[in-house]
Amino acid sequence: MLSIYDIKPRFQGLLRPLSTRLAAAGVTANAVTLLAMTLSLALGLVLAIVQPGGAAYLALPIWLFLRMALNAVDGLLAREHGQKSTLGAYLNELTDVISDAALYLPFAFVAPFGALSVGLVIWLAAVSEMAGALGPMVGASRRYEGPMGKSDRAFVFGALGLWLGLAGQLPGWLEWLMPAIALLIAVNIINRVRAGLSESRRQQQG
């Protein structure tokens, strides 16, 4: 199923010169990964705890785009500059889940959403990434099927941050959005498990 993730190779191509310069300067993939998580936690917690008002949410789409770029850069550093490591594999998966949770959390305090619906999205997002990461355990590749994978969620929450930042509030009819996102992530989980099982069976038969 179509996902924004499908454009990742082209996006990485644009960032390849930057990753080459960073590697030459001694910057590591793990350092980039941890930087992205730290800044995500900082922004998410400030928005959730301080609740500074609509205009502050304009930082969210900007950061989500920059975070996507950092995620692409750390992947390029790992694959193309000899920086792959077991620790890096753990950090790549765990920091994504932590960062997503932190960046989605502020919307639990934004009308017309609530703690229950946003909490469900956060939980399902974590399960989705687990379903993708478990692929290698069953002899398949890391699975990225959509709908509503990490890149798609970044687009949606970035758009919500932009809307809230410009308008100051979100319309009441958007209360359906979080349940819809949760449903799409549930489909995503099923798709990832099915794809992993199918690939595993092909590997065993081959």
N, C-alpha and C positions, 0 to 999 in steps of 0.2 A: 504494500500500500504506500502511496506517495507520502514522503516526509521531507521537511526542510533539510534533514540530514543528508538527503541525496545530493545536495549542492556542495557538500563539505569538500570534496576533492578540488573543486575550482577555487573555493575560498582558501584552502591550504596553499594552492599555487600562488596566490597573491601574497601570502605571508612567508613564502619560502626564503626570499632574500633577507627578511628580518631575522628569521630563525638562524640563518647562516651567520649573520653578524653577531647575534647573541652567543652562538656556540664559540665563535672566535674570541669573544670577550670573556669566556669562561662561565657563562650562565648555564645552569643545569635545568633539565626538564623538571626535576622534582622541586626546584626552587620556584619555577613558574607555577607549578601546580599548587604549591602551598601559598603563594602570593594570591592567586585567584580565590582560594578558599578564605583566606584571612580577610580580604577586602569584601567578599560576599557576606561573610559573617558580620563584619562591621556595619555595612550598609543595611542589611536586613534587621539587625538588632536595633540600630538607631531609629529606623522607621517604625518598628514594632513597639519599642519602649517609649521613645520620646513622642511619637505620633505628631510630627511637626506640621502637618497640614498638606494639602493637595500639591502645592508647588514643589515640595521636596521630592515627590514621586517622579519628577522629571529626571532625576538621577538614575532611576531604575532602568529605563530603556537604554540609556547611554552605557551603564555598567554591564547590562546583559550582553550588549554587542561586544564590548571590550572583553568580557569574560569568555565569550565564544572565540574571540581571536586568541586569547591566551591559551585556551584549551587546544586550539589548532596548533599553536606554536609549540606547546609542550609535547604534542604528538610528533611533530616534525623533528624536534630535538632528540626525542627518544629513538625514532626509527632511522633517521638519516644522519645522525651524528654520534652513533654508538653509545647512546645513553640509556638504553633499555635496561631495566633492573626489576627484580622481584618486588622490592620496596616501591618502585614506581608504579607497578601494576596495582598494588594495594592502594596507594595514594590516589591514583587516577579514578578508581571506582568509589572509594570512601569519600573523598573530598567533593565529588560531584553530588552525592546524596546530601551531604551536610550543607553544601552551598545552596542547592535547590530548596531545601527546607527553610533555610534562613531567609531567602529572597521571596518565598511564597508567604511566609508567616505574617508579614505586615497586613496582608489583605484580610486576615481574620478579624481585623479591627476596622475594616472599611465597609460601610454600607453599600450595597445591600447584601454583602456576604456575611458569613459568621464563622465562628470557631469550628463548628462541626463540619461544614462543607469544605472549608479550606484545609482543615486537618485531614479529611478524607483524601483530598488531592495529594497532600504531602505524603501520606502513608502509601497510597497507591503508586506514587512516583518512585518511592523507595523500592517497592515490590517489583515495579517494572524494570528498574536498573538491576535488581538482583536476578530477575528472570533472564535478562540479557547476559549478565556476567557468568551465569551458570552454564552457558553453552559449552565452554571448553571442558567442563567437568564431565559432560556426557559425550565427549568426542566431537563436538561441533565447534563452530567459530563463535566469537562474541556476537550476540544478536542485537540488531538495531531496528527491528521492524516498528512501524507506526501502527495506528495513528497516535498522535500526541506523545512522541518521544521527547527527549530532552530539548532539542532545538526547536520543536514545535511549541513546547511549553514556554520556552524563553521568548518566542515571538508573541504568544498570547499575553503573558504577564508583562512584557515590555510595552505592548499596545495598551494594556490596562493602566500601566503607570503613566504613559504619555497622555491618555485620555483624562485620568484623574488630575494630573499636573496642570493640564490646560484648562479643564472645565471646573476644577475644584471639588467635584463630586461625580459619582456614577449614578446613572438612572436606575430606578427600582426594578425595571424589567430585566436587568442583568442578573437577577437572583438565580435564574436558570443556568447561568454559565458554569459555575463550579460543579453542579451535578453532571452537566454535559461533559466537562473535562474529565471528571472521574469515570464516567462511562466509557469515554474514548480510551483512557489509560487502561481500563479493564480489558478492552478489546486488544489493546497493545500487548498486554501480558499474555493473553491467550495466543496471539500471533507469534510472539517470541518463543513460547514454549513449544508450540506446534512446529515452528521452523527449526528449532534446535533438535527436536525429536526426529524430524524428517531427515535433517542433515546427518544426524548420528546413524540412522538406519542405512543411509546411502554409504556412509563410510564403512560400516560393518559388512555390507553386502559387496563392496568393492574390494 
